Amino acid sequence: MKIPILGTGLSGLVGSRIMELLGDTFEFTDLSFATGIDITNSEQVVESFQNSSASIVLHMAAKTDVDACEDDKIFGEEGPAWLVNVIGTQNIVEAAKKFNKRLVYISTDFVFDGTQDSYAEDDTVNPLNWYGYTKSEGEKLVKEAEIRFMIVRLSYPFRAYYKEKADFVRRIIEKAEKKEKLFALTDHIFTPTFIDDIASALDLILKKELQGVYHVVGGQSLTPHDAIHKILTKFGLATDVESVTREVFFKNRAFRPRNLALKNDKITKLGIKMKSFDEGLSEIEKQIHNKLI
Ligand SMILES: NC(=O)c1ccc[n+]([C@@H]2O[C@H](COP(=O)([O-])OP(=O)(O)OC[C@H]3O[C@@H](n4cnc5c(N)ncnc54)[C@H](OP(=O)(O)O)[C@@H]3O)[C@@H](O)[C@H]2O)c1
């Protein structure tokens, strides 16, 4: 029998692939606009929790566009980023508490300030932009609620194909195919994560009674400059690539943490293997080639 899961954000970049890959094991119920639920509306959330037999909630819904979230900052607690990421999470947390459901909250590497060499789960959060701040406020609500919870931080997720929203790998491929010039950041570190690995990790996480904070991130941290060259090589593409610094690249955009090398030792110890960026690229290249998506 499939395990029932009450989910949010399951129509998104990450969530839709989770449903595709884990649909044989779990019976997902998505609380989304498509199913008539706005998570900022507490009554709608409570009603859907009341009607659900699921004992686990996977909360992924968020306003995720970092620059658009920054534009919301002037609206403070009235703005969409706060309403979805904080009030929406508060509604989910309160309903999880009321109906005694275990909560898995999906968070982000952007809760960190990027000044350390690397980040483990227990390191202090210090978000630098509004998106990161709203997500870290969400983490705080989850931690303080006295419920069974897990916080799962993700970082730069990518997959073979998702037509609704292009991840960074897809954006680079599409630009290179059109022979557009690429700007490659040299003084910035990130940790790309293959979404199929997130699904495998969640498979275990949702089944086990784990508690606490976990980094479900890729096994390799690198500069966007190096990532771009790896993508071009893997997909046999050629276009102009100009090296740029953060100062130029992020001008007039939300401030981004400089070094987001997240450690994933905690999940590795559980037997979960997260692919390196090279391995993830090989896998999506294979999936695209074989149309296995
Ligand atoms: N993408 C990244 O680079 C990244 C990196 C680190 C962590 N994360 C985290 O991973 C999670 C998933 O990210 P993603 O990129 O897959 O998201 P996404 O593609 O931007 O999708 C956002 C999801 O949230 C739902 N949603 C937004 N507002 C809602 C509301 N008021 N009520 C109900 N549902 C609402 C959307 O539903 P509709 O389709 O119905 O609009 C959609 O399913 C997020 O929590 C994000 O913070 C993402």
The ligand as an SDF file (V2000), in Angstrom:
LIG
                    3D

 48 52  0  0  0  0  0  0  0  0999 V2000
   14.9350   26.3540   -7.0930 N   0  0  0  0  0  0  0  0  0  0  0  0
   15.9960   26.5580   -6.3180 C   0  0  0  0  0  0  0  0  0  0  0  0
   17.0510   27.0410   -6.7870 O   0  0  0  0  0  0  0  0  0  0  0  0
   15.9700   26.1760   -4.8390 C   0  0  0  0  0  0  0  0  0  0  0  0
   17.1580   26.1480   -4.1490 C   0  0  0  0  0  0  0  0  0  0  0  0
   17.1560   25.7980   -2.7980 C   0  0  0  0  0  0  0  0  0  0  0  0
   15.9510   25.5010   -2.1620 C   0  0  0  0  0  0  0  0  0  0  0  0
   14.7830   25.5640   -2.8620 N   0  0  0  0  0  0  0  0  0  0  0  0
   13.5290   25.2910   -2.1380 C   0  0  0  0  0  0  0  0  0  0  0  0
   12.9360   24.1420   -2.7090 O   0  0  0  0  0  0  0  0  0  0  0  0
   11.5040   24.2750   -2.6950 C   0  0  0  0  0  0  0  0  0  0  0  0
   10.9590   24.0080   -4.0760 C   0  0  0  0  0  0  0  0  0  0  0  0
   11.5300   24.9430   -4.9800 O   0  0  0  0  0  0  0  0  0  0  0  0
   11.1710   24.9180   -6.5300 P   0  0  0  0  0  0  0  0  0  0  0  0
   12.2530   25.6280   -7.2370 O   0  0  0  0  0  0  0  0  0  0  0  0
   10.7830   23.5400   -6.9290 O   0  0  0  0  0  0  0  0  0  0  0  0
    9.8600   25.8420   -6.5360 O   0  0  0  0  0  0  0  0  0  0  0  0
    9.0740   26.4310   -7.8010 P   0  0  0  0  0  0  0  0  0  0  0  0
    9.3680   25.6840   -9.0340 O   0  0  0  0  0  0  0  0  0  0  0  0
    9.2860   27.9160   -7.7990 O   0  0  0  0  0  0  0  0  0  0  0  0
    7.5790   26.1310   -7.3940 O   0  0  0  0  0  0  0  0  0  0  0  0
    6.9660   26.7890   -6.3110 C   0  0  0  0  0  0  0  0  0  0  0  0
    5.8230   25.9410   -5.8360 C   0  0  0  0  0  0  0  0  0  0  0  0
    5.1830   26.6220   -4.7550 O   0  0  0  0  0  0  0  0  0  0  0  0
    3.7780   26.6410   -5.0080 C   0  0  0  0  0  0  0  0  0  0  0  0
    3.1870   27.8340   -4.3980 N   0  0  0  0  0  0  0  0  0  0  0  0
    3.6530   29.1050   -4.4410 C   0  0  0  0  0  0  0  0  0  0  0  0
    2.8320   29.9170   -3.7620 N   0  0  0  0  0  0  0  0  0  0  0  0
    1.8280   29.1360   -3.2460 C   0  0  0  0  0  0  0  0  0  0  0  0
    0.6920   29.3840   -2.4470 C   0  0  0  0  0  0  0  0  0  0  0  0
    0.3940   30.6040   -1.9920 N   0  0  0  0  0  0  0  0  0  0  0  0
   -0.1180   28.3330   -2.1280 N   0  0  0  0  0  0  0  0  0  0  0  0
    0.1460   27.0870   -2.5790 C   0  0  0  0  0  0  0  0  0  0  0  0
    1.2300   26.7900   -3.3420 N   0  0  0  0  0  0  0  0  0  0  0  0
    2.0570   27.8020   -3.6750 C   0  0  0  0  0  0  0  0  0  0  0  0
    3.6580   26.6660   -6.5240 C   0  0  0  0  0  0  0  0  0  0  0  0
    2.3670   26.2260   -6.8770 O   0  0  0  0  0  0  0  0  0  0  0  0
    1.6980   26.6000   -8.3170 P   0  0  0  0  0  0  0  0  0  0  0  0
    2.4330   25.7750   -9.3390 O   0  0  0  0  0  0  0  0  0  0  0  0
    0.2940   26.1760   -8.1420 O   0  0  0  0  0  0  0  0  0  0  0  0
    1.9040   28.0730   -8.4890 O   0  0  0  0  0  0  0  0  0  0  0  0
    4.7650   25.6770   -6.9140 C   0  0  0  0  0  0  0  0  0  0  0  0
    4.3270   24.3570   -6.7660 O   0  0  0  0  0  0  0  0  0  0  0  0
   11.2010   25.6800   -2.1490 C   0  0  0  0  0  0  0  0  0  0  0  0
   10.8250   25.5820   -0.8020 O   0  0  0  0  0  0  0  0  0  0  0  0
   12.5150   26.4140   -2.2870 C   0  0  0  0  0  0  0  0  0  0  0  0
   12.6670   27.4200   -1.2990 O   0  0  0  0  0  0  0  0  0  0  0  0
   14.7680   25.8610   -4.1960 C   0  0  0  0  0  0  0  0  0  0  0  0
  1  2  1  0
  2  3  2  0
  2  4  1  0
  4  5  1  0
  4 48  2  0
  5  6  2  0
  6  7  1  0
  7  8  2  0
  8  9  1  0
  8 48  1  0
  9 10  1  0
  9 46  1  0
 10 11  1  0
 11 12  1  0
 11 44  1  0
 12 13  1  0
 13 14  1  0
 14 15  2  0
 14 16  1  0
 14 17  1  0
 17 18  1  0
 18 19  2  0
 18 20  1  0
 18 21  1  0
 21 22  1  0
 22 23  1  0
 23 24  1  0
 23 42  1  0
 24 25  1  0
 25 26  1  0
 25 36  1  0
 26 27  1  0
 26 35  1  0
 27 28  2  0
 28 29  1  0
 29 30  1  0
 29 35  2  0
 30 31  1  0
 30 32  2  0
 32 33  1  0
 33 34  2  0
 34 35  1  0
 36 37  1  0
 36 42  1  0
 37 38  1  0
 38 39  2  0
 38 40  1  0
 38 41  1  0
 42 43  1  0
 44 45  1  0
 44 46  1  0
 46 47  1  0
M  CHG  2   8   1  16  -1
M  END
$$$$
